[in-house]
């Protein structure tokens, strides 16, 4: 959800101070948010890459993956130690991952 990325990125940056090998996947719910999230990441100066640029992107270029593709999120859940599904940090009501 718009507005939640900043909260998540702040928490991620703080966690990386003590756990530098952490990775984050940001998966906007709608494709029209891909570019907006990219601008947030660029503005913050965080190391990131787009899923659509893999495997051509340098995997060492960032620990944040912007999932800018459709239909791949469910396959990535099994790699996660923790998952945050957006919609609950702003007045929206949350989402169901099922």
C-alpha positions in Angstrom: 0.0 0.0 0.0 1.2 3.5 -0.7 2.9 4.9 2.4 3.8 1.5 3.9 7.0 1.2 2.0 8.7 3.8 4.1 7.8 2.0 7.4 9.1 -1.3 6.0 12.3 0.2 4.6 13.0 2.0 7.9 12.6 -1.3 9.8 14.7 -3.2 7.3 17.5 -0.7 7.5 17.5 -0.8 11.2 17.6 -4.7 11.2 20.4 -4.7 8.7 22.6 -2.8 11.2 22.8 -6.0 13.3 22.0 -8.5 10.6 23.8 -7.3 7.4 22.9 -10.5 5.4 19.2 -9.8 5.5 17.2 -9.6 2.3 13.9 -8.0 1.5 11.4 -8.5 -1.3 8.9 -5.8 -1.9 6.0 -6.9 -4.0 3.6 -4.1 -4.9 0.0 -5.3 -5.2 -0.6 -3.5 -8.4 1.8 -3.1 -11.4 1.2 0.7 -11.5 3.1 0.9 -8.2 6.4 -0.5 -9.5 7.8 2.8 -10.7 6.7 4.6 -7.5 8.4 2.1 -5.3 11.5 2.3 -7.5 11.6 6.1 -6.9 11.3 5.6 -3.1 14.2 3.1 -3.2 16.3 5.5 -5.3 15.5 8.5 -3.1 16.6 6.6 0.0 19.8 5.4 -1.6 19.2 1.8 -0.7 20.8 -1.1 -2.6 18.1 -2.8 -4.7 17.3 -4.5 -8.0 14.2 -5.3 -10.1 13.2 -8.9 -10.6 12.6 -8.2 -14.3 16.3 -7.4 -14.6 17.5 -10.8 -13.3 19.5 -12.7 -14.2 21.2 -9.8 -16.0 21.6 -7.7 -12.8 24.5 -8.1 -10.5 23.2 -10.1 -7.6 25.6 -8.3 -5.3 24.0 -4.9 -6.3 21.4 -5.0 -3.6 19.7 -6.8 -0.8 16.3 -5.5 -1.7 14.4 -7.1 -4.6 11.6 -5.2 -6.2 9.2 -7.9 -7.5 8.0 -6.1 -10.6 6.5 -9.2 -12.2 3.1 -10.8 -11.8 2.5 -14.3 -10.6 5.7 -15.1 -8.8 5.0 -14.1 -5.2 3.5 -17.3 -4.0 6.6 -19.3 -5.1 8.8 -17.0 -3.0 7.1 -17.5 0.3 9.0 -20.7 1.1 12.3 -18.8 1.1 11.1 -16.4 3.8 11.8 -16.6 7.5 9.3 -13.8 8.0 6.6 -12.2 5.9 4.8 -8.9 6.2 1.7 -8.6 4.0 0.8 -4.9 3.6 -2.4 -3.0 4.1 -2.2 -2.9 7.9 0.1 0.0 8.6 -2.1 2.5 6.8 -5.9 2.9 7.0 -6.7 0.1 4.5 -7.6 -3.0 6.5 -4.9 -5.5 5.6 -4.8 -8.3 3.0 -5.3 -12.0 3.1 -2.4 -14.0 1.6 -4.6 -17.0 0.8 
